[in-house]
């Protein structure tokens, strides 16, 4: 399959009952305004987008002026507001912000592409590119921005369904659901566990060959197997299979790097070839949202992001009218959307974010939930 085909592969559809939520939603397909850009040169596109943005900005400025007339106190604030039910009746989950800065971490392997290039031969790397995960090989340098997730948790709206992570930013509610995750990543997000049942009576060949028929394979053992290229020379089949498992458990599932265990099911899926049919996206989305949704309080000091946090970062960038170039830079416009961005090396602080792109007064960034249509 050519690179062009990989870049434009659309994710599989998601059942309506999974997607149903009557709040605003985010679509990664073309809006009417974006359709107007088709066929224009880059300079003309920038000119058109600038005009649209300025028109929108004028509306926002007029609206802000009316707000300031009604509430002169708010215009004098110097520090970020403590978010609770004090902004137009917006009910945030976090009533009291942590007094001390919490430590937020993740184990997402952002070096995955360079590691695959290093450990695989050119032919093996190309074989990986022909799998259902091949489009990820086109990713640019991408780091998890931990303080951005602190902002997400601090601004999470209360009383939303468990499968919806909703945040309030600059007067706009943004909703991150399984649909947004699928469109950003291109991972399969539909399927049932019962459709993937394997007999555990015969030993799995991969486990028997590389992990001594162990009943439990820990992530540190998989990492060592990959780093040592335990498959040996001229063994393209096992090089690909071990690399697939490594990719799944260090990038899609960013669990603890040593003690986490690799389920027997995942070995069976890869060994049988049915990994391409499996709903990895559902699992990754659930791990991500379960690790951050309604977790923050005033006392907790440590948070660990699981699943695939880069998907949520890209969703947020795509909702912004403009992104601070010190945070991320758009490099292209393709599907899946995770290929469109690269991050800047320096990690921005919570204060930088809340006094910049995510501030609620005097913020020129317009946030928009793109509408989903059945034609997408």
QUISULQUI-V939076 format. One line per field, one symbol per residue. ss: DSSP state (@ for helix, = for strand, . for the rest). psi: psi as a letter, one per 40 degrees, with the letter a starting at -180 (. if undefined). A space follows every 10 residues. Layout:
BEGIN
ss->???
psi->???
END
This chain:
BEGIN
ss->..@@@@@... .....@@@@. .......... .@@@@..... .@@@@@@@@@ @@@@@@@@@@ @@@@@@@@@@ ...@@@.... ......=..= .=........ ..====.... .@@@@@@@@. .@@@@@@@@. ...@@@@@.. .....@@@@@ @@@@.==... ....=====. .=====.@@@ @@@@@..... ..@@@..... ....@@@@@@ ......==@@ @@@@@@@... .....@@@@@ @@@@@@@@@@ @@........ ==.@@@@@@@ @@.@@@@..@ @@@@@@@@@@ @@........ .====...@@ @@@@@@@@.= .......=== ......@@@@ ===......@ @@@@...... ......=... ......
psi->hidddddehi iiihidddeh heaiihheah iddddeehei iddddddddd dddddddddd dddddddddd gdddeehdii ihhagegfeh hidhdhihdi hihhiifhge eddddddddi idddddddde ieeddeeeii hhihgddddd ddddehiifi idehhhihhf ehhhhhaddd dddddeihfh iideeghihe diihddddde effidhhidd dddddddefe eiifgddddd ddddddddee ddggihedei ihiddddddd deeedeeigd dddddddddd eehfdhaedh dhhhhabgdd dddddddeei dihheedihh eagihieeee iiiidhhiid dddeebdeie hfhehhhhhi hhiee.
END
